[in-house]
Amino acid sequence: MPRRLSVTLTSVLRLALATAVVSSSVVLVGGAMVWRLEGDRHGTTFESLGDGIWWAMTTMTTVGYGDHVPETTSGRVVAGMIMIMGVAVLGAVAAVVALIFASAVARREERLLEAEGRTLEARLEVRLDTLDARLARIEEHLQGRAPRE
């Protein structure tokens, strides 16, 4: 694999890993924060850490079922941050997917261009061989003739 394509593939994998780490961290930390901020309130729907993580995941992915809603100001601030991070992470995921497809297309096109180059090179070799043979015949013909005076 050519060096530049392997670097691109490595970059894509790094970006995918970074996106997974960031999104997981935001979901876990954000879910825990909202559960901690909202869990003590009477009538809250954030009864467990799992509820907080579920809410953070649905909020971050912009699904937002509405089964859990922060009611405190601090909970809403955390929600806003998770929403913003969700948009950024979804953009990064879209970028990773686009890079994967783009690098696959680039590799395919590079293989096609290399094959076309080999074909053209072979055709040139045949053409040069033909011209060499013709030149040799012309030289033989000219050597066999007496010079004119």
Secondary structure as GFF3:
##gff-version 3
##sequence-region A 1 149
A	DSSP	alpha_helix	3	38	.	.	.	ID=ss1
A	DSSP	alpha_helix	49	60	.	.	.	ID=ss2
A	DSSP	alpha_helix	73	144	.	.	.	ID=ss3
###
